[in-house]
Amino acid sequence: MAAPSFSTATLTPVLIHLLRGSSDLASVAATHAKLLKAGFASTLASSNHLLAAYSRCGAMNRARDLFDGMQHRDVISWTTLMSGYAASGRPREAIALLRVMQFSGVQPNVVTFSTAASACARLADEGLGRQVHARAEVAGCARDAVVATTLVDMYGKAGRVKDSRAVFDGMAAPARNAVSWGAMLAVYAQNALGNEAIQLFAEFRTNGSGLTPNHFMLSSAVSACAGVARLSIGKCVHGAVLRLGHGNNEVIAVALVDMYSKCGFYEYSRKVFDRIEQPSLIPYTSIIVAAAKYGLGSCALALLGEMVDQGVQPNDVTLLGAMHACSHSGLVDTGLQLLRSMQSKYGLAPCPSHYTCAVDMLGRAGRLDEAFELAKEAQIEGKEPLLLWNSLLSACRTHKRLDLATLAGQRVSEFNQDVAGGLVVMSNAYASAGQTDNAAAVWSSMRRRGIRKDPGCSWIEVKDIPYVFYAGAISCAGARADEVLMLLDELECKMREKGYKGRLGSARVSDGHEDDGDEGKGVMVGVHSEILALGFGLLVVPKGMTIRVMKNLRMCSDCHEVFKLISGIVEREFVVRDLNRFHHFKMGACSCNDYW
């Protein structure tokens, strides 16, 4: 029986259908050849389908050759090629096409503008983004929901949050969909404006015209709660996640692991992680990093072994988390072995962060000579050496190695930015050694160079409201300020009975973590911020509940001792999240075993 014959009119739709479903370059090229043979490859519709197919395959040179050979191009042709360039990591070429397009006589549409704005977002280029925005305004497309949403994202990626909000507010209320709200929420979360993101989420729930949050919006809301450690609101969002049926969404699960970890609930993080049926790289990495923050070195290493056994290949962030866990648990040799075996065992070359972590690990353990040699050997550039030498400097100050502290301090002083913390530590190292002239000289140099250290602060959340305290400033406690100071005085007396030698409100050498005052003498008058937050918490947090304090810098050794003593005196549990890790105080002891 003879094979059925197909006319070109019948064959062409079949070939076009094949193009729409194909993402294999060989198949697309074969279909292209058949269209050429049939004499239909030069039609506008066929060319546009070929453009889209080649772009899906990432064959942008072929797509451009086809585009340049087209006798007629419409808005679909231009937009398809632009989208291909943007998707293949060539956003500048996508934007360049928009410039050329305006001279071609073809008017861009909303898809064209949203594609161009998305390309600007990839570049985080505010200037190009504004040009695209202006052209969209002239064309009357800027208020379209898709274009406006992309502009919100673009300005957010460029760090222009106010411009993002202006575009969002300019959208007609009916035009705002869940994607638009989610884009604005993500802008706040990505720019470390967690409280603003939370406020917007509340506004969405009230004024969102009955819209249901999608999983991207819920993930951003959870991430915002993590950024500002807003546990109670994070729990509410978690409840919404479960009610809306997103409990098995891995993206949200990772955000929840991070949120509970940053809010001081590792056990909740682990429960969320354990409910993920087949964790991939990102969930495993998140829970390992969480374990590291709590100093759970053995747990982090067990998780690393488990993920490898499950066939999940760790990346450099996973291994950095495992090394941090070793550093905060005193597992120095294990951590060093991880560093040395990265290339051979996992095929990953150590990056600057791994060397900085290893130096920090050795420094915490008092193995300063080894740390100093490793710091000298590490071939790293940019800002990373500053982090490395700052870490070593802090360890030298802790272990009273003024000789190495001086050498590390010299390296730190060579940088022009972000050096304030290291120089304060250097000054305190001199002060601790009785070299007050050298300590004063460091401060004098800082003033001469215009270097100031950001003040340390601590905050506590009570009934969804964060209360932020600064050293020596009790005004945040409002009407209960005097009660806080009276309580701290009483606790100081009881601590003295247990052998405490310091004074909560006296002038004393700081640990390089709080603002040391304008005079720069290495002393601080007033109570440290975490102590004030604790005092306030003892008054307002009901007995039986754990008091959780967040801090933007490292907890000093004196405050650490105070928290231990007070936890035993009042028989309550405290959790402190500082810059590096969590401390869980209970009955006069800390989970870090005084190793942090």
C-alpha positions as CSV (number, residue, x, y, z in Angstrom):
1,M,0.0,0.0,0.0
2,A,1.4,3.4,-1.0
3,A,2.3,5.9,1.7
4,P,-0.2,8.8,2.0
5,S,1.0,12.0,0.3
6,F,0.7,15.4,2.0
7,S,0.4,18.7,0.3
8,T,2.6,21.5,1.4
9,A,-0.6,23.2,2.8
10,T,-1.2,20.2,4.9
11,L,2.4,19.6,5.9
12,T,3.2,23.1,7.1
13,P,0.8,23.2,10.1
14,V,2.3,19.8,11.1
15,L,5.8,21.2,11.0
16,I,4.8,24.4,12.9
17,H,3.3,22.1,15.6
18,L,6.6,20.2,15.8
19,L,8.4,23.5,16.2
20,R,6.2,24.6,19.1
21,G,6.9,21.5,21.1
22,S,10.6,21.2,20.3
23,S,13.5,22.3,22.5
24,D,16.2,20.1,20.8
25,L,18.4,22.0,18.3
26,A,18.8,19.0,15.9
27,S,15.0,18.6,15.7
28,V,14.5,22.3,15.1
29,A,17.2,22.4,12.4
30,A,15.6,19.4,10.7
31,T,12.1,21.0,10.8
32,H,13.6,24.2,9.4
33,A,15.1,22.3,6.5
34,K,11.7,20.7,5.8
35,L,10.1,24.1,5.8
36,L,12.7,25.4,3.4
37,K,12.1,22.4,1.1
38,A,8.4,23.0,1.2
39,G,8.9,26.7,0.4
40,F,7.2,28.0,3.5
41,A,10.3,29.0,5.6
42,S,10.2,32.6,4.5
43,T,6.6,33.3,5.6
44,L,6.3,35.6,8.6
45,A,4.5,33.1,10.7
46,S,7.0,30.3,10.0
47,S,9.9,32.6,10.7
48,N,8.5,33.7,14.0
49,H,8.0,30.1,15.1
50,L,11.6,29.2,14.0
51,L,12.8,32.2,16.0
52,A,11.1,31.0,19.1
53,A,12.3,27.5,18.6
54,Y,15.9,28.5,18.1
55,S,15.7,30.8,21.1
56,R,14.3,28.0,23.3
57,C,17.4,25.9,22.4
58,G,19.7,28.8,23.2
59,A,20.9,28.9,19.6
60,M,20.9,32.7,19.5
61,N,23.4,33.0,16.7
62,R,21.1,31.0,14.4
63,A,18.1,32.9,15.6
64,R,19.9,36.2,14.8
65,D,20.9,35.0,11.4
66,L,17.3,34.1,10.7
67,F,16.0,37.4,12.1
68,D,18.5,39.4,10.0
69,G,17.4,37.5,6.8
70,M,13.7,38.1,7.3
71,Q,12.1,40.4,4.7
72,H,9.3,41.4,7.0
73,R,9.3,41.5,10.8
74,D,6.4,42.3,13.1
75,V,6.3,43.0,16.9
76,I,6.4,39.2,17.6
77,S,9.6,38.8,15.7
78,W,11.4,41.6,17.6
79,T,10.0,40.5,21.0
80,T,10.8,36.8,20.4
81,L,14.5,37.6,19.7
82,M,14.6,40.0,22.7
83,S,13.2,37.3,24.9
84,G,15.7,34.8,23.6
85,Y,18.6,37.1,24.4
86,A,17.3,37.8,27.9
87,A,16.8,34.1,28.6
88,S,20.2,33.1,27.4
89,G,22.0,35.6,29.7
90,R,22.6,38.3,27.1
91,P,20.3,41.1,28.4
92,R,22.2,44.0,27.0
93,E,21.6,42.7,23.5
94,A,17.9,42.4,24.3
95,I,17.8,46.0,25.3
96,A,19.8,47.1,22.3
97,L,17.1,45.5,20.1
98,L,14.5,47.8,21.7
99,R,16.6,50.8,20.6
100,V,16.9,49.6,17.0
101,M,13.2,48.6,17.0
102,Q,12.0,52.2,17.4
103,F,13.6,53.1,14.0
104,S,12.0,50.0,12.2
105,G,8.5,51.3,12.1
106,V,7.3,48.5,14.4
107,Q,5.7,49.6,17.6
108,P,6.6,47.6,20.8
109,N,3.7,46.1,22.8
110,V,3.3,45.3,26.5
111,V,5.2,42.0,26.1
112,T,8.1,43.9,24.4
113,F,8.3,46.3,27.3
114,S,8.0,43.7,30.0
115,T,10.8,41.7,28.3
116,A,13.0,44.8,28.1
117,A,12.3,45.7,31.8
118,S,13.1,42.1,32.8
119,A,16.4,42.3,31.0
120,C,17.2,45.5,32.9
121,A,16.3,43.7,36.1
122,R,18.9,41.0,35.3
123,L,21.5,43.7,34.9
124,A,20.2,45.6,38.0
125,D,20.8,48.7,35.8
126,E,18.6,51.6,37.0
127,G,19.6,53.9,34.1
128,L,18.6,51.5,31.4
129,G,15.5,50.6,33.3
130,R,14.4,54.2,33.5
131,Q,14.8,54.5,29.7
132,V,12.6,51.5,29.2
133,H,10.1,52.9,31.7
134,A,10.0,56.2,29.9
135,R,9.4,54.6,26.5
136,A,6.6,52.5,28.1
137,E,5.0,55.6,29.4
138,V,5.1,57.3,26.0
139,A,3.6,54.2,24.4
140,G,0.8,54.1,27.0
141,C,1.9,50.7,28.2
142,A,3.4,51.5,31.6
143,R,0.1,51.0,33.5
144,D,-0.4,47.5,32.1
145,A,-0.3,44.9,34.9
146,V,2.4,42.8,33.3
147,V,4.7,45.8,32.4
148,A,4.1,47.5,35.8
149,T,4.9,44.3,37.7
150,T,8.1,43.9,35.8
151,L,9.1,47.5,36.4
152,V,8.5,46.9,40.2
153,D,10.8,44.0,40.0
154,M,13.4,45.9,37.9
155,Y,13.6,48.9,40.3
156,G,13.8,46.5,43.3
157,K,16.7,44.6,41.7
158,A,18.5,47.9,41.3
159,G,17.9,48.8,44.9
160,R,15.4,51.6,44.1
161,V,12.7,50.5,46.5
162,K,10.8,53.9,46.5
163,D,10.6,53.8,42.7
164,S,9.2,50.2,42.9
165,R,6.6,51.4,45.4
166,A,5.7,54.4,43.2
167,V,5.1,52.1,40.2
168,F,3.1,49.7,42.4
169,D,1.0,52.5,43.9
170,G,0.4,53.9,40.3
171,M,-1.3,50.6,39.3
172,A,-5.1,50.7,39.3
173,A,-6.4,48.6,42.2
174,P,-8.3,46.2,39.8
175,A,-5.1,45.6,37.8
176,R,-3.1,44.4,40.8
177,N,-3.0,40.7,40.9
178,A,-1.3,38.2,43.2
179,V,1.8,38.4,41.0
180,S,1.9,42.2,41.4
181,W,1.6,42.1,45.1
182,G,4.1,39.3,45.3
183,A,6.6,41.3,43.3
184,M,6.4,44.3,45.6
185,L,6.6,42.1,48.6
186,A,9.7,40.4,47.2
187,V,11.3,43.8,46.6
188,Y,11.0,44.7,50.3
189,A,12.3,41.2,51.4
190,Q,15.2,41.3,49.0
191,N,16.3,44.8,50.1
192,A,16.3,43.8,53.8
193,L,13.1,45.8,54.6
194,G,11.4,43.0,56.4
195,N,9.0,45.1,58.5
196,E,7.8,46.9,55.3
197,A,7.2,43.5,53.6
198,I,5.2,42.3,56.6
199,Q,3.1,45.5,56.6
200,L,2.5,45.1,52.9
201,F,1.4,41.4,53.4
202,A,-1.1,42.6,56.0
203,E,-2.3,45.2,53.6
204,F,-2.8,42.6,50.9
205,R,-4.8,40.4,53.3
206,T,-7.0,43.4,54.0
207,N,-7.2,45.2,50.7
208,G,-6.3,42.5,48.2
209,S,-9.8,42.3,46.7
210,G,-10.2,38.7,47.9
211,L,-7.0,37.5,46.1
212,T,-5.3,34.4,47.4
213,P,-1.5,34.6,48.0
214,N,0.5,32.3,45.8
215,H,3.5,30.3,46.9
216,F,6.0,33.0,45.8
217,M,4.3,35.6,47.9
218,L,4.1,33.3,50.9
219,S,7.8,32.5,50.5
220,S,8.7,36.2,50.4
221,A,6.5,36.9,53.5
222,V,8.3,34.1,55.4
223,S,11.7,35.4,54.3
224,A,10.8,38.9,55.5
225,C,9.9,37.5,58.9
226,A,13.2,35.7,59.0
227,G,15.1,38.8,58.2
228,V,13.7,40.7,61.2
229,A,13.1,37.7,63.4
230,R,9.4,38.2,63.7
231,L,8.4,34.8,65.0
232,S,4.8,35.3,65.8
233,I,4.0,36.7,62.4
234,G,6.1,34.0,60.8
235,K,3.9,31.4,62.6
236,C,0.8,33.1,61.2
237,V,2.1,33.0,57.7
238,H,3.1,29.3,58.2
239,G,-0.6,28.7,59.2
240,A,-1.7,30.4,56.0
241,V,0.7,28.2,54.0
242,L,-0.9,25.0,55.5
243,R,-4.5,26.3,55.1
244,L,-3.8,27.1,51.4
245,G,-2.3,23.7,50.7
246,H,1.3,24.7,50.1
247,G,2.7,22.6,53.0
248,N,4.6,20.4,50.5
249,N,6.1,23.3,48.5
250,E,9.9,23.1,48.8
251,V,10.6,26.8,48.2
252,I,8.3,27.7,51.1
253,A,9.7,24.9,53.2
254,V,13.2,26.3,52.8
255,A,12.0,29.7,53.8
256,L,10.4,28.3,56.9
257,V,13.5,26.4,57.8
258,D,15.5,29.7,57.6
259,M,12.8,31.7,59.4
260,Y,12.5,29.4,62.4
261,S,16.2,29.1,62.6
262,K,16.8,32.8,62.7
263,C,14.0,33.2,65.3
264,G,15.7,30.8,67.7
265,F,13.7,27.6,67.0
266,Y,16.0,25.1,65.5
267,E,13.7,22.3,66.6
268,Y,10.9,23.8,64.4
269,S,13.3,24.2,61.5
270,R,14.2,20.5,61.8
271,K,10.5,19.5,61.9
272,V,9.8,21.5,58.7
273,F,12.8,19.9,57.0
274,D,11.9,16.4,58.1
275,R,8.5,16.8,56.4
276,I,10.2,17.3,53.0
277,E,9.8,14.0,51.2
278,Q,13.0,14.1,49.1
279,P,15.1,17.1,50.1
280,S,17.2,18.6,47.3
281,L,20.4,20.6,47.6
282,I,18.9,23.8,48.9
283,P,16.8,22.3,51.8
284,Y,19.9,20.3,52.9
285,T,22.1,23.3,52.8
286,S,19.6,25.4,54.7
287,I,19.3,22.9,57.6
288,I,23.0,22.4,57.8
289,V,23.5,26.2,58.0
290,A,20.8,26.3,60.7
291,A,22.6,23.6,62.7
292,A,25.9,25.6,62.4
293,K,24.2,28.7,63.9
294,Y,23.3,26.6,67.0
295,G,26.8,25.0,67.3
296,L,25.4,21.6,66.4
297,G,28.6,20.4,64.7
298,S,27.9,16.6,64.9
299,C,24.3,17.2,63.7
300,A,25.5,19.2,60.7
301,L,28.1,16.6,59.8
302,A,25.5,13.9,60.0
303,L,23.2,15.8,57.7
304,L,26.1,16.3,55.2
305,G,26.7,12.5,55.3
306,E,23.0,11.8,54.8
307,M,22.6,14.1,51.8
308,V,25.7,12.5,50.1
309,D,24.2,9.0,50.8
310,Q,21.0,10.2,49.2
311,G,22.9,11.1,46.0
312,V,22.6,14.9,46.6
313,Q,25.9,16.6,45.7
314,P,26.8,19.4,48.2
315,N,27.9,22.8,46.8
316,D,30.4,25.3,48.3
317,V,27.7,26.9,50.5
318,T,26.8,23.5,52.0
319,L,30.4,22.8,52.8
320,L,30.9,26.3,54.2
321,G,27.9,25.7,56.5
322,A,29.5,22.4,57.7
323,M,32.8,24.1,58.3
324,H,31.0,26.8,60.4
325,A,29.4,24.1,62.4
326,C,32.8,22.6,63.1
327,S,34.1,26.1,64.0
328,H,31.4,26.7,66.6
329,S,31.7,23.2,68.1
330,G,35.4,23.0,68.5
331,L,35.7,20.3,65.8
332,V,38.8,21.9,64.4
333,D,40.6,18.9,62.8
334,T,37.3,17.7,61.2
335,G,36.7,21.2,59.8
336,L,40.3,21.4,58.4
337,Q,39.8,18.0,56.8
338,L,36.7,19.2,55.1
339,L,38.7,22.1,53.7
340,R,41.5,19.9,52.4
341,S,39.2,17.3,50.9
342,M,36.8,19.7,49.0
343,Q,38.6,19.3,45.7
344,S,39.3,15.5,45.8
345,K,36.0,14.4,47.5
346,Y,33.5,16.8,46.1
347,G,35.2,18.4,43.0
348,L,35.0,21.9,44.5
349,A,37.8,24.3,44.9
350,P,37.9,26.2,48.2
351,C,36.8,29.8,47.9
352,P,37.9,32.7,50.1
353,S,35.0,32.2,52.5
354,H,36.3,28.6,53.2
355,Y,39.8,29.9,54.1
356,T,38.3,32.7,56.3
357,C,36.2,30.1,58.1
358,A,39.3,27.9,58.6
359,V,41.3,30.8,60.0
360,D,38.4,31.6,62.3
361,M,38.2,28.0,63.4
362,L,41.8,27.8,64.3
363,G,41.6,31.2,66.0
364,R,38.7,30.2,68.2
365,A,40.7,27.1,69.3
366,G,43.7,29.2,70.2
367,R,45.8,27.7,67.5
368,L,46.8,31.2,66.4
369,D,50.2,30.4,64.8
370,E,48.5,27.9,62.5
371,A,45.8,30.4,61.8
372,F,48.4,33.1,61.0
373,E,50.2,30.8,58.5
374,L,47.0,29.8,56.8
375,A,46.0,33.5,56.5
376,K,49.3,34.3,54.8
377,E,49.1,31.3,52.4
378,A,45.5,32.0,51.3
379,Q,45.5,33.5,47.8
380,I,42.4,35.7,48.0
381,E,41.6,39.2,46.7
382,G,39.0,41.9,47.0
383,K,37.2,42.4,50.3
384,E,37.7,38.8,51.5
385,P,41.2,39.4,53.0
386,L,39.6,42.0,55.3
387,L,37.2,39.5,56.7
388,L,40.0,37.0,57.1
389,W,42.3,39.3,59.0
390,N,39.4,40.7,61.1
391,S,38.7,37.2,62.2
392,L,42.3,36.5,63.1
393,L,42.5,39.9,64.9
394,S,39.5,39.1,67.0
395,A,40.9,35.7,68.0
396,C,44.3,37.3,68.9
397,R,42.5,39.8,71.1
398,T,40.5,37.0,72.8
399,H,43.6,34.9,73.5
400,K,45.8,37.9,74.4
401,R,48.3,37.4,71.6
402,L,49.3,41.1,71.1
403,D,52.2,40.2,68.8
404,L,50.0,38.6,66.2
405,A,47.2,41.1,66.9
406,T,49.5,43.9,65.9
407,L,50.4,42.2,62.6
408,A,46.8,41.4,61.8
409,G,45.8,44.9,62.7
410,Q,48.3,46.3,60.2
411,R,46.7,44.2,57.5
412,V,43.2,45.5,58.5
413,S,44.4,49.1,58.5
414,E,45.5,48.8,54.8
415,F,41.8,48.7,53.7
416,N,39.8,51.9,53.3
417,Q,36.3,50.6,53.9
418,D,34.5,48.4,56.5
419,V,37.4,48.5,58.8
420,A,35.8,50.1,61.9
421,G,35.0,46.9,63.7
422,G,38.6,45.5,63.3
423,L,40.2,48.8,64.4
424,V,38.0,48.9,67.5
425,V,39.1,45.3,68.4
426,M,42.7,46.4,67.8
427,S,42.2,49.3,70.2
428,N,40.7,47.0,72.8
429,A,43.6,44.6,72.4
430,Y,46.0,47.4,73.3
431,A,43.9,48.5,76.2
432,S,43.7,45.0,77.6
433,A,47.4,44.8,77.5
434,G,47.8,48.1,79.3
435,Q,49.1,50.0,76.2
436,T,46.7,52.9,76.5
437,D,48.8,55.2,74.3
438,N,48.6,52.7,71.4
439,A,44.8,52.3,72.0
440,A,44.3,56.0,71.9
441,A,46.4,56.2,68.7
442,V,44.1,53.8,66.9
443,W,41.1,55.9,67.8
444,S,42.9,59.0,66.8
445,S,43.7,57.4,63.4
446,M,40.0,56.4,63.0
447,R,38.8,60.0,63.7
448,R,41.4,61.4,61.2
449,R,40.2,59.0,58.5
450,G,36.5,59.6,59.3
451,I,35.9,56.0,60.3
452,R,33.0,55.4,62.7
453,K,31.6,52.1,63.9
454,D,27.9,51.3,63.6
455,P,26.4,51.1,67.1
456,G,25.4,47.8,68.5
457,C,21.7,47.2,69.1
458,S,19.5,44.4,70.4
459,W,15.8,43.9,70.0
460,I,13.0,41.8,71.5
461,E,9.6,41.1,70.1
462,V,6.6,41.4,72.5
463,K,3.1,40.8,71.1
464,D,4.2,41.3,67.5
465,I,6.0,44.6,68.4
466,P,9.8,44.8,68.2
467,Y,11.5,46.9,70.9
468,V,15.0,48.0,69.9
469,F,17.6,48.9,72.5
470,Y,21.0,50.7,72.2
471,A,23.8,50.7,74.7
472,G,23.0,53.0,77.6
473,A,19.6,54.0,76.1
474,I,16.6,52.8,77.9
475,S,14.0,55.0,76.3
476,C,12.6,52.2,74.2
477,A,11.1,50.7,77.4
478,G,8.8,53.7,77.6
479,A,7.0,54.0,80.9
480,R,8.8,50.9,82.3
481,A,12.3,52.3,81.9
482,D,12.8,53.0,85.6
483,E,11.5,49.5,86.4
484,V,14.1,47.9,84.1
485,L,17.0,49.8,85.7
486,M,15.7,48.9,89.2
487,L,15.5,45.2,88.2
488,L,19.0,45.2,86.8
489,D,20.3,46.8,90.0
490,E,18.6,44.0,92.0
491,L,20.1,41.4,89.7
492,E,23.5,42.9,89.9
493,C,23.4,42.5,93.7
494,K,22.4,38.9,93.4
495,M,25.1,38.3,90.8
496,R,27.7,39.6,93.2
497,E,26.7,37.1,95.8
498,K,27.6,34.5,93.1
499,G,31.0,36.0,92.5
500,Y,30.3,38.5,89.7
501,K,33.1,41.1,89.6
502,G,31.8,43.5,87.0
503,R,29.3,46.4,87.1
504,L,26.4,46.5,84.6
505,G,26.4,50.2,84.4
506,S,30.0,51.1,85.0
507,A,32.7,52.3,82.6
508,R,34.5,49.2,81.3
509,V,36.6,48.1,78.3
510,S,34.2,46.9,75.6
511,D,34.6,43.8,73.4
512,G,34.6,45.6,70.2
513,H,30.9,45.0,69.6
514,E,29.2,48.2,71.0
515,D,29.8,51.8,70.1
516,D,32.7,52.9,72.3
517,G,31.7,56.5,72.6
518,D,32.8,59.7,70.9
519,E,36.0,60.1,72.9
520,G,37.4,56.8,71.7
521,K,39.1,55.7,74.9
522,G,38.1,52.0,74.5
523,V,35.5,52.2,77.3
524,M,31.7,52.4,77.3
525,V,29.5,54.0,79.9
526,G,26.1,52.4,80.2
527,V,24.5,49.0,80.0
528,H,25.0,47.0,76.9
529,S,22.0,46.7,74.6
530,E,21.3,43.0,75.1
531,I,21.2,43.5,78.9
532,L,18.6,46.2,78.6
533,A,16.6,44.0,76.2
534,L,16.8,41.2,78.7
535,G,15.7,43.4,81.6
536,F,12.7,44.6,79.6
537,G,11.9,41.0,78.7
538,L,12.0,39.9,82.3
539,L,9.3,42.4,83.0
540,V,6.9,41.9,80.1
541,V,7.4,38.3,78.9
542,P,5.2,35.9,81.1
543,K,7.0,33.5,83.3
544,G,7.4,30.1,81.7
545,M,8.1,31.6,78.3
546,T,11.6,31.7,76.8
547,I,12.9,35.2,76.4
548,R,14.5,35.7,72.9
549,V,16.9,38.5,72.2
550,M,18.3,39.4,68.8
551,K,21.6,41.3,68.4
552,N,23.2,42.8,65.3
553,L,26.8,42.2,66.5
554,R,28.8,39.7,68.4
555,M,27.9,39.1,72.1
556,C,30.7,40.1,74.4
557,S,32.2,37.8,77.0
558,D,30.9,40.0,80.0
559,C,27.3,40.0,78.7
560,H,27.6,36.3,78.1
561,E,28.6,35.8,81.7
562,V,25.7,38.0,82.9
563,F,23.1,36.1,80.9
564,K,24.4,32.8,82.4
565,L,24.2,34.1,85.9
566,I,20.7,35.7,85.5
567,S,19.3,32.5,83.9
568,G,20.2,30.7,87.1
569,I,19.0,33.4,89.5
570,V,15.6,33.8,87.9
571,E,15.3,30.2,86.7
572,R,14.3,31.2,83.2
573,E,15.5,30.3,79.7
574,F,17.0,32.9,77.4
575,V,18.0,32.6,73.7
576,V,20.3,35.2,72.2
577,R,21.0,35.4,68.4
578,D,24.1,37.4,67.8
579,L,26.0,38.0,64.6
580,N,27.6,34.6,64.6
581,R,25.3,32.1,66.3
582,F,22.7,31.3,68.9
583,H,23.2,31.0,72.6
584,H,20.7,29.1,74.8
585,F,21.0,30.0,78.4
586,K,19.5,27.8,81.0
587,M,20.1,27.4,84.8
588,G,23.5,29.2,84.7
589,A,24.9,27.5,81.6
590,C,25.0,28.2,77.9
591,S,24.5,25.8,75.0
592,C,27.8,27.0,73.5
593,N,29.8,25.7,76.5
594,D,31.5,29.1,76.5
595,Y,33.0,28.4,73.1
596,W,31.9,30.9,70.5
